[in-house]
Amino acid sequence: MMYRAAGRVYPELFDPPNPASFDYEHRYIRKPNTREILIYTDRACSRNGQCYLRGGCSFLYQPSVFNEEGALTHGVTVSFSLEACGPTGVLNQHTSNRAEPRAVIAALQSRG
């Protein structure tokens, strides 16, 4: 079954890519400077713009890879719920706009 929205088609079901098609490294490396790593962040907020919001954040800096035995080893992914209070201690509503910089701050504060 397919869904249409704004002229684009979104498949309901999909097949993930074949892991053998990719050349994984032990971490995401910025090619021009191998001393730097890339960190991917994401955020979500269920019921965004409505009542009873729940925000969450995540970041990852190491991909999942298949080891020599063919077992999937999970990359370094950190996910957590958005805090109700910001750094000033003021109670804030959960929004995806708050969750996005929170994911970046957590990634920068982590030590991998």
N, CA, C and O atoms as CSV, one atom per row, in Angstrom:
chain,resi,resn,atom,element,x,y,z
A,1,MET,N,N,0.839,-1.175,0.000
A,1,MET,CA,C,0.000,0.000,0.000
A,1,MET,C,C,0.886,1.239,0.000
A,1,MET,O,O,1.925,1.256,0.659
A,2,MET,N,N,0.489,2.269,-0.727
A,2,MET,CA,C,1.254,3.501,-0.828
A,2,MET,C,C,0.407,4.666,-0.328
A,2,MET,O,O,-0.813,4.680,-0.493
A,3,TYR,N,N,1.064,5.630,0.275
A,3,TYR,CA,C,0.400,6.854,0.698
A,3,TYR,C,C,0.922,8.005,-0.150
A,3,TYR,O,O,2.099,8.035,-0.509
A,4,ARG,N,N,0.045,8.950,-0.468
A,4,ARG,CA,C,0.451,10.133,-1.226
A,4,ARG,C,C,0.298,11.362,-0.346
A,4,ARG,O,O,-0.715,11.539,0.330
A,5,ALA,N,N,1.311,12.200,-0.367
A,5,ALA,CA,C,1.261,13.466,0.371
A,5,ALA,C,C,2.141,14.470,-0.353
A,5,ALA,O,O,3.309,14.193,-0.624
A,6,ALA,N,N,1.601,15.604,-0.659
A,6,ALA,CA,C,2.341,16.699,-1.298
A,6,ALA,C,C,3.049,16.250,-2.570
A,6,ALA,O,O,4.162,16.694,-2.853
A,7,GLY,N,N,2.408,15.369,-3.339
A,7,GLY,CA,C,2.986,14.946,-4.604
A,7,GLY,C,C,4.057,13.885,-4.490
A,7,GLY,O,O,4.629,13.489,-5.506
A,8,ARG,N,N,4.348,13.410,-3.293
A,8,ARG,CA,C,5.356,12.370,-3.117
A,8,ARG,C,C,4.675,11.077,-2.708
A,8,ARG,O,O,3.593,11.093,-2.122
A,9,VAL,N,N,5.301,9.977,-3.014
A,9,VAL,CA,C,4.764,8.667,-2.661
A,9,VAL,C,C,5.619,8.091,-1.536
A,9,VAL,O,O,6.843,8.031,-1.652
A,10,TYR,N,N,4.981,7.672,-0.457
A,10,TYR,CA,C,5.676,7.078,0.675
A,10,TYR,C,C,5.263,5.613,0.781
A,10,TYR,O,O,4.089,5.333,1.021
A,11,PRO,N,N,6.191,4.669,0.610
A,11,PRO,CA,C,5.822,3.260,0.721
A,11,PRO,C,C,5.509,2.894,2.163
A,11,PRO,O,O,6.145,3.377,3.100
A,12,GLU,N,N,4.527,2.042,2.316
A,12,GLU,CA,C,4.166,1.580,3.652
A,12,GLU,C,C,5.185,0.562,4.159
A,12,GLU,O,O,5.540,0.560,5.338
A,13,LEU,N,N,5.641,-0.282,3.278
A,13,LEU,CA,C,6.640,-1.291,3.622
A,13,LEU,C,C,7.845,-1.101,2.719
A,13,LEU,O,O,7.703,-0.665,1.576
A,14,PHE,N,N,9.015,-1.419,3.214
A,14,PHE,CA,C,10.213,-1.300,2.391
A,14,PHE,C,C,11.204,-2.365,2.814
A,14,PHE,O,O,11.124,-2.910,3.915
A,15,ASP,N,N,12.124,-2.649,1.937
A,15,ASP,CA,C,13.205,-3.569,2.240
A,15,ASP,C,C,14.433,-2.754,2.611
A,15,ASP,O,O,14.796,-1.834,1.880
A,16,PRO,N,N,15.081,-3.067,3.727
A,16,PRO,CA,C,16.291,-2.332,4.075
A,16,PRO,C,C,17.405,-2.654,3.085
A,16,PRO,O,O,17.367,-3.702,2.439
A,17,PRO,N,N,18.390,-1.779,2.955
A,17,PRO,CA,C,19.478,-2.049,2.021
A,17,PRO,C,C,20.305,-3.245,2.457
A,17,PRO,O,O,20.357,-3.586,3.639
A,18,ASN,N,N,20.938,-3.865,1.503
A,18,ASN,CA,C,21.798,-5.010,1.775
A,18,ASN,C,C,23.061,-4.519,2.480
A,18,ASN,O,O,23.771,-3.682,1.922
A,19,PRO,N,N,23.368,-5.005,3.681
A,19,PRO,CA,C,24.546,-4.534,4.412
A,19,PRO,C,C,25.845,-4.791,3.660
A,19,PRO,O,O,26.815,-4.057,3.850
A,20,ALA,N,N,25.888,-5.816,2.811
A,20,ALA,CA,C,27.108,-6.123,2.065
A,20,ALA,C,C,27.424,-5.047,1.031
A,20,ALA,O,O,28.528,-5.020,0.486
A,21,SER,N,N,26.477,-4.170,0.759
A,21,SER,CA,C,26.678,-3.120,-0.240
A,21,SER,C,C,27.471,-1.940,0.300
A,21,SER,O,O,27.856,-1.055,-0.464
A,22,PHE,N,N,27.718,-1.911,1.594
A,22,PHE,CA,C,28.352,-0.754,2.204
A,22,PHE,C,C,29.714,-1.103,2.781
A,22,PHE,O,O,29.924,-2.210,3.276
A,23,ASP,N,N,30.623,-0.164,2.716
A,23,ASP,CA,C,31.936,-0.301,3.309
A,23,ASP,C,C,31.940,0.500,4.609
A,23,ASP,O,O,32.162,1.711,4.595
A,24,TYR,N,N,31.696,-0.172,5.725
A,24,TYR,CA,C,31.601,0.514,7.008
A,24,TYR,C,C,32.980,0.733,7.618
A,24,TYR,O,O,33.887,-0.081,7.440
A,25,GLU,N,N,33.124,1.829,8.331
A,25,GLU,CA,C,34.314,2.086,9.118
A,25,GLU,C,C,33.892,2.041,10.579
A,25,GLU,O,O,32.702,1.961,10.882
A,26,HIS,N,N,34.855,2.091,11.477
A,26,HIS,CA,C,34.540,1.953,12.896
A,26,HIS,C,C,33.822,3.154,13.478
A,26,HIS,O,O,33.192,3.036,14.529
A,27,ARG,N,N,33.895,4.286,12.840
A,27,ARG,CA,C,33.166,5.465,13.267
A,27,ARG,C,C,32.949,6.334,12.041
A,27,ARG,O,O,33.575,6.124,11.002
A,28,TYR,N,N,32.070,7.299,12.164
A,28,TYR,CA,C,31.850,8.226,11.062
A,28,TYR,C,C,33.019,9.205,11.045
A,28,TYR,O,O,33.227,9.946,12.006
A,29,ILE,N,N,33.773,9.209,9.965
A,29,ILE,CA,C,34.975,10.030,9.870
A,29,ILE,C,C,34.782,11.092,8.803
A,29,ILE,O,O,34.271,10.813,7.718
A,30,ARG,N,N,35.188,12.293,9.113
A,30,ARG,CA,C,35.182,13.365,8.123
A,30,ARG,C,C,36.378,13.126,7.211
A,30,ARG,O,O,37.521,13.191,7.664
A,31,LYS,N,N,36.134,12.853,5.949
A,31,LYS,CA,C,37.183,12.420,5.032
A,31,LYS,C,C,38.369,13.379,4.920
A,31,LYS,O,O,39.506,12.905,4.938
A,32,PRO,N,N,38.174,14.721,4.805
A,32,PRO,CA,C,39.346,15.591,4.688
A,32,PRO,C,C,40.228,15.612,5.938
A,32,PRO,O,O,41.417,15.918,5.840
A,33,ASN,N,N,39.675,15.296,7.101
A,33,ASN,CA,C,40.445,15.332,8.336
A,33,ASN,C,C,40.041,14.136,9.190
A,33,ASN,O,O,38.998,14.164,9.842
A,34,THR,N,N,40.857,13.091,9.190
A,34,THR,CA,C,40.509,11.862,9.907
A,34,THR,C,C,40.567,12.020,11.420
A,34,THR,O,O,40.188,11.098,12.143
A,35,ARG,N,N,41.029,13.161,11.919
A,35,ARG,CA,C,41.029,13.405,13.361
A,35,ARG,C,C,39.681,13.929,13.838
A,35,ARG,O,O,39.466,14.072,15.041
A,36,GLU,N,N,38.777,14.217,12.918
A,36,GLU,CA,C,37.443,14.697,13.263
A,36,GLU,C,C,36.431,13.594,12.988
A,36,GLU,O,O,36.585,12.826,12.038
A,37,ILE,N,N,35.389,13.516,13.824
A,37,ILE,CA,C,34.316,12.557,13.585
A,37,ILE,C,C,33.025,13.314,13.306
A,37,ILE,O,O,32.882,14.488,13.646
A,38,LEU,N,N,32.108,12.623,12.690
A,38,LEU,CA,C,30.786,13.178,12.430
A,38,LEU,C,C,29.811,12.594,13.436
A,38,LEU,O,O,29.866,11.402,13.741
A,39,ILE,N,N,28.932,13.419,13.947
A,39,ILE,CA,C,27.907,12.980,14.889
A,39,ILE,C,C,26.557,13.335,14.297
A,39,ILE,O,O,26.327,14.478,13.902
A,40,TYR,N,N,25.663,12.357,14.234
A,40,TYR,CA,C,24.317,12.576,13.716
A,40,TYR,C,C,23.359,12.732,14.887
A,40,TYR,O,O,23.381,11.937,15.826
A,41,THR,N,N,22.520,13.755,14.830
A,41,THR,CA,C,21.530,13.988,15.882
A,41,THR,C,C,20.136,13.967,15.278
A,41,THR,O,O,19.954,14.221,14.088
A,42,ASP,N,N,19.154,13.660,16.119
A,42,ASP,CA,C,17.766,13.690,15.678
A,42,ASP,C,C,16.892,13.966,16.883
A,42,ASP,O,O,17.309,13.800,18.029
A,43,ARG,N,N,15.684,14.386,16.604
A,43,ARG,CA,C,14.723,14.667,17.664
A,43,ARG,C,C,13.339,14.322,17.168
A,43,ARG,O,O,13.096,14.206,15.967
A,44,ALA,N,N,12.439,14.161,18.117
A,44,ALA,CA,C,11.044,13.876,17.786
A,44,ALA,C,C,10.175,14.399,18.915
A,44,ALA,O,O,10.620,14.537,20.054
A,45,CYS,N,N,8.939,14.682,18.579
A,45,CYS,CA,C,7.990,15.108,19.591
A,45,CYS,C,C,6.617,14.607,19.166
A,45,CYS,O,O,6.026,15.114,18.212
A,46,SER,N,N,6.118,13.607,19.884
A,46,SER,CA,C,4.792,13.096,19.545
A,46,SER,C,C,3.744,14.127,19.944
A,46,SER,O,O,3.879,14.806,20.962
A,47,ARG,N,N,2.732,14.231,19.153
A,47,ARG,CA,C,1.629,15.168,19.361
A,47,ARG,C,C,2.123,16.620,19.322
A,47,ARG,O,O,1.607,17.471,20.047
A,48,ASN,N,N,3.122,16.902,18.475
A,48,ASN,CA,C,3.690,18.249,18.375
A,48,ASN,C,C,2.592,19.258,18.053
A,48,ASN,O,O,1.808,19.045,17.128
A,49,GLY,N,N,2.528,20.346,18.803
A,49,GLY,CA,C,1.513,21.369,18.607
A,49,GLY,C,C,0.197,21.060,19.292
A,49,GLY,O,O,-0.771,21.803,19.122
A,50,GLN,N,N,0.133,19.972,20.069
A,50,GLN,CA,C,-1.093,19.586,20.763
A,50,GLN,C,C,-0.800,19.450,22.258
A,50,GLN,O,O,0.266,19.843,22.731
A,51,CYS,N,N,-1.753,18.895,22.983
A,51,CYS,CA,C,-1.580,18.680,24.427
A,51,CYS,C,C,-0.815,17.391,24.693
A,51,CYS,O,O,-0.719,16.526,23.823
A,52,TYR,N,N,-0.277,17.272,25.887
A,52,TYR,CA,C,0.409,16.069,26.369
A,52,TYR,C,C,1.562,15.673,25.447
A,52,TYR,O,O,1.623,14.539,24.972
A,53,LEU,N,N,2.457,16.596,25.203
A,53,LEU,CA,C,3.594,16.355,24.321
A,53,LEU,C,C,4.638,15.486,25.004
A,53,LEU,O,O,4.799,15.537,26.223
A,54,ARG,N,N,5.345,14.689,24.212
A,54,ARG,CA,C,6.463,13.891,24.692
A,54,ARG,C,C,7.598,14.052,23.700
A,54,ARG,O,O,7.497,13.591,22.563
A,55,GLY,N,N,8.674,14.699,24.114
A,55,GLY,CA,C,9.816,14.919,23.231
A,55,GLY,C,C,10.951,13.973,23.553
A,55,GLY,O,O,11.116,13.540,24.693
A,56,GLY,N,N,11.721,13.662,22.547
A,56,GLY,CA,C,12.876,12.797,22.725
A,56,GLY,C,C,14.010,13.211,21.810
A,56,GLY,O,O,13.801,13.894,20.807
A,57,CYS,N,N,15.214,12.790,22.165
A,57,CYS,CA,C,16.412,13.161,21.421
A,57,CYS,C,C,17.292,11.929,21.257
A,57,CYS,O,O,17.181,10.960,22.008
A,58,SER,N,N,18.162,11.989,20.268
A,58,SER,CA,C,19.152,10.932,20.113
A,58,SER,C,C,20.340,11.452,19.323
A,58,SER,O,O,20.246,12.437,18.591
A,59,PHE,N,N,21.455,10.762,19.490
A,59,PHE,CA,C,22.621,11.032,18.656
A,59,PHE,C,C,23.402,9.740,18.492
A,59,PHE,O,O,23.337,8.844,19.334
A,60,LEU,N,N,24.140,9.658,17.396
A,60,LEU,CA,C,24.992,8.502,17.173
A,60,LEU,C,C,26.269,8.954,16.501
A,60,LEU,O,O,26.286,9.906,15.721
A,61,TYR,N,N,27.339,8.247,16.822
A,61,TYR,CA,C,28.620,8.598,16.221
A,61,TYR,C,C,29.380,7.380,15.736
A,61,TYR,O,O,30.539,7.493,15.337
A,62,GLN,N,N,28.749,6.220,15.764
A,62,GLN,CA,C,29.381,5.012,15.248
A,62,GLN,C,C,28.290,4.155,14.632
A,62,GLN,O,O,27.281,3.891,15.286
A,63,PRO,N,N,28.462,3.709,13.385
A,63,PRO,CA,C,27.407,2.951,12.719
A,63,PRO,C,C,27.325,1.516,13.216
A,63,PRO,O,O,28.267,1.002,13.819
A,64,SER,N,N,26.195,0.877,12.960
A,64,SER,CA,C,26.066,-0.556,13.187
A,64,SER,C,C,26.807,-1.268,12.063
A,64,SER,O,O,26.731,-0.857,10.905
A,65,VAL,N,N,27.512,-2.316,12.399
A,65,VAL,CA,C,28.270,-3.060,11.387
A,65,VAL,C,C,28.069,-4.552,11.603
A,65,VAL,O,O,27.634,-4.986,12.670
A,66,PHE,N,N,28.388,-5.321,10.587
A,66,PHE,CA,C,28.368,-6.769,10.684
A,66,PHE,C,C,29.789,-7.243,10.964
A,66,PHE,O,O,30.726,-6.858,10.265
A,67,ASN,N,N,29.948,-8.086,11.995
A,67,ASN,CA,C,31.279,-8.595,12.311
A,67,ASN,C,C,31.627,-9.773,11.401
A,67,ASN,O,O,30.859,-10.119,10.503
A,68,GLU,N,N,32.789,-10.384,11.637
A,68,GLU,CA,C,33.256,-11.474,10.775
A,68,GLU,C,C,32.305,-12.670,10.769
A,68,GLU,O,O,32.223,-13.392,9.775
A,69,GLU,N,N,31.584,-12.885,11.877
A,69,GLU,CA,C,30.638,-14.001,11.960
A,69,GLU,C,C,29.292,-13.668,11.326
A,69,GLU,O,O,28.418,-14.532,11.245
A,70,GLY,N,N,29.117,-12.447,10.883
A,70,GLY,CA,C,27.863,-12.042,10.248
A,70,GLY,C,C,26.823,-11.491,11.211
A,70,GLY,O,O,25.699,-11.192,10.806
A,71,ALA,N,N,27.188,-11.355,12.490
A,71,ALA,CA,C,26.241,-10.813,13.473
A,71,ALA,C,C,26.293,-9.286,13.445
A,71,ALA,O,O,27.357,-8.690,13.277
A,72,LEU,N,N,25.146,-8.678,13.610
A,72,LEU,CA,C,25.062,-7.220,13.617
A,72,LEU,C,C,25.500,-6.682,14.973
A,72,LEU,O,O,24.939,-7.055,16.004
A,73,THR,N,N,26.491,-5.815,14.971
A,73,THR,CA,C,26.915,-5.136,16.190
A,73,THR,C,C,26.356,-3.726,16.129
A,73,THR,O,O,26.537,-3.022,15.137
A,74,HIS,N,N,25.694,-3.327,17.165
A,74,HIS,CA,C,25.024,-2.034,17.155
A,74,HIS,C,C,26.019,-0.915,17.388
A,74,HIS,O,O,26.934,-1.030,18.203
A,75,GLY,N,N,25.823,0.165,16.657
A,75,GLY,CA,C,26.668,1.339,16.794
A,75,GLY,C,C,26.400,2.040,18.105
A,75,GLY,O,O,25.558,1.615,18.896
A,76,VAL,N,N,27.111,3.098,18.318
A,76,VAL,CA,C,26.951,3.864,19.545
A,76,VAL,C,C,25.828,4.872,19.334
A,76,VAL,O,O,26.018,5.911,18.703
A,77,THR,N,N,24.659,4.547,19.872
A,77,THR,CA,C,23.490,5.410,19.782
A,77,THR,C,C,23.014,5.716,21.194
A,77,THR,O,O,22.873,4.814,22.019
A,78,VAL,N,N,22.772,6.973,21.462
A,78,VAL,CA,C,22.268,7.408,22.765
A,78,VAL,C,C,20.927,8.087,22.529
A,78,VAL,O,O,20.825,9.001,21.711
A,79,SER,N,N,19.903,7.644,23.243
A,79,SER,CA,C,18.588,8.284,23.120
A,79,SER,C,C,18.027,8.532,24.514
A,79,SER,O,O,18.298,7.780,25.450
A,80,PHE,N,N,17.240,9.602,24.637
A,80,PHE,CA,C,16.706,9.968,25.946
A,80,PHE,C,C,15.499,10.869,25.772
A,80,PHE,O,O,15.301,11.466,24.714
A,81,SER,N,N,14.695,10.962,26.824
A,81,SER,CA,C,13.526,11.844,26.821
A,81,SER,C,C,13.962,13.281,27.065
A,81,SER,O,O,14.934,13.540,27.776
A,82,LEU,N,N,13.244,14.188,26.477
A,82,LEU,CA,C,13.503,15.608,26.694
A,82,LEU,C,C,13.106,15.969,28.123
A,82,LEU,O,O,12.040,15.575,28.596
A,83,GLU,N,N,13.960,16.710,28.797
A,83,GLU,CA,C,13.676,17.116,30.174
A,83,GLU,C,C,12.539,18.134,30.202
A,83,GLU,O,O,12.349,18.891,29.250
A,84,ALA,N,N,11.788,18.144,31.300
A,84,ALA,CA,C,10.687,19.101,31.442
A,84,ALA,C,C,11.215,20.506,31.712
A,84,ALA,O,O,10.610,21.490,31.285
A,85,CYS,N,N,12.340,20.603,32.418
A,85,CYS,CA,C,12.924,21.909,32.742
A,85,CYS,C,C,14.183,22.135,31.919
A,85,CYS,O,O,14.972,21.215,31.702
A,86,GLY,N,N,14.356,23.354,31.471
A,86,GLY,CA,C,15.559,23.730,30.742
A,86,GLY,C,C,16.705,23.994,31.694
A,86,GLY,O,O,16.573,23.748,32.892
A,87,PRO,N,N,17.846,24.496,31.186
A,87,PRO,CA,C,19.009,24.729,32.044
A,87,PRO,C,C,18.786,25.801,33.104
A,87,PRO,O,O,19.514,25.839,34.095
A,88,THR,N,N,17.800,26.667,32.919
A,88,THR,CA,C,17.513,27.708,33.914
A,88,THR,C,C,16.585,27.217,35.012
A,88,THR,O,O,16.331,27.941,35.975
A,89,GLY,N,N,16.071,25.985,34.883
A,89,GLY,CA,C,15.153,25.440,35.871
A,89,GLY,C,C,13.700,25.783,35.620
A,89,GLY,O,O,12.832,25.393,36.400
A,90,VAL,N,N,13.416,26.506,34.546
A,90,VAL,CA,C,12.043,26.888,34.208
A,90,VAL,C,C,11.364,25.723,33.495
A,90,VAL,O,O,11.943,25.108,32.600
A,91,LEU,N,N,10.127,25.426,33.903
A,91,LEU,CA,C,9.346,24.370,33.270
A,91,LEU,C,C,8.972,24.801,31.853
A,91,LEU,O,O,8.376,25.861,31.662
A,92,ASN,N,N,9.320,23.987,30.867
A,92,ASN,CA,C,9.055,24.294,29.464
A,92,ASN,C,C,8.244,23.184,28.817
A,92,ASN,O,O,8.316,22.026,29.227
A,93,GLN,N,N,7.481,23.547,27.811
A,93,GLN,CA,C,6.698,22.572,27.056
A,93,GLN,C,C,7.632,21.770,26.149
A,93,GLN,O,O,8.615,22.297,25.629
A,94,HIS,N,N,7.313,20.499,25.971
A,94,HIS,CA,C,8.078,19.669,25.049
A,94,HIS,C,C,7.741,20.078,23.623
A,94,HIS,O,O,6.568,20.140,23.254
A,95,THR,N,N,8.760,20.356,22.821
A,95,THR,CA,C,8.585,20.634,21.394
A,95,THR,C,C,9.771,20.040,20.656
A,95,THR,O,O,10.836,19.836,21.240
A,96,SER,N,N,9.588,19.764,19.372
A,96,SER,CA,C,10.711,19.260,18.582
A,96,SER,C,C,11.783,20.337,18.439
A,96,SER,O,O,12.962,20.018,18.287
A,97,ASN,N,N,11.384,21.612,18.488
A,97,ASN,CA,C,12.362,22.698,18.405
A,97,ASN,C,C,13.249,22.761,19.645
A,97,ASN,O,O,14.402,23.180,19.546
A,98,ARG,N,N,12.746,22.359,20.800
A,98,ARG,CA,C,13.583,22.266,22.007
A,98,ARG,C,C,14.438,21.011,21.971
A,98,ARG,O,O,15.584,21.021,22.421
A,99,ALA,N,N,13.884,19.933,21.436
A,99,ALA,CA,C,14.595,18.658,21.436
A,99,ALA,C,C,15.803,18.665,20.501
A,99,ALA,O,O,16.807,18.006,20.770
A,100,GLU,N,N,15.699,19.409,19.406
A,100,GLU,CA,C,16.797,19.407,18.431
A,100,GLU,C,C,18.105,19.952,19.012
A,100,GLU,O,O,19.120,19.259,18.936
A,101,PRO,N,N,18.130,21.156,19.587
A,101,PRO,CA,C,19.407,21.611,20.163
A,101,PRO,C,C,19.821,20.786,21.377
A,101,PRO,O,O,21.012,20.686,21.674
A,102,ARG,N,N,18.853,20.191,22.088
A,102,ARG,CA,C,19.197,19.350,23.242
A,102,ARG,C,C,19.995,18.133,22.798
A,102,ARG,O,O,20.926,17.717,23.488
A,103,ALA,N,N,19.638,17.556,21.647
A,103,ALA,CA,C,20.390,16.416,21.115
A,103,ALA,C,C,21.817,16.830,20.769
A,103,ALA,O,O,22.761,16.083,21.028
A,104,VAL,N,N,21.975,18.002,20.191
A,104,VAL,CA,C,23.308,18.501,19.831
A,104,VAL,C,C,24.135,18.755,21.088
A,104,VAL,O,O,25.310,18.393,21.138
A,105,ILE,N,N,23.527,19.376,22.106
A,105,ILE,CA,C,24.239,19.644,23.362
A,105,ILE,C,C,24.689,18.340,24.008
A,105,ILE,O,O,25.824,18.239,24.471
A,106,ALA,N,N,23.814,17.343,24.043
A,106,ALA,CA,C,24.174,16.049,24.638
A,106,ALA,C,C,25.315,15.395,23.867
A,106,ALA,O,O,26.221,14.820,24.471
A,107,ALA,N,N,25.279,15.477,22.540
A,107,ALA,CA,C,26.354,14.890,21.731
A,107,ALA,C,C,27.684,15.582,22.009
A,107,ALA,O,O,28.719,14.924,22.118
A,108,LEU,N,N,27.657,16.903,22.124
A,108,LEU,CA,C,28.892,17.643,22.395
A,108,LEU,C,C,29.420,17.382,23.804
A,108,LEU,O,O,30.629,17.443,24.030
A,109,GLN,N,N,28.524,17.090,24.757
A,109,GLN,CA,C,28.942,16.828,26.133
A,109,GLN,C,C,29.421,15.397,26.333
A,109,GLN,O,O,30.103,15.107,27.316
A,110,SER,N,N,29.074,14.500,25.419
A,110,SER,CA,C,29.447,13.086,25.592
A,110,SER,C,C,30.920,12.891,25.261
A,110,SER,O,O,31.533,13.671,24.534
A,111,ARG,N,N,31.439,11.855,25.806
A,111,ARG,CA,C,32.821,11.478,25.494
A,111,ARG,C,C,32.787,10.040,25.017
A,111,ARG,O,O,32.526,9.124,25.797
A,112,GLY,N,N,33.049,9.844,23.744
A,112,GLY,CA,C,32.981,8.516,23.138
A,112,GLY,C,C,34.214,7.824,23.235
A,112,GLY,O,O,34.323,6.689,22.771
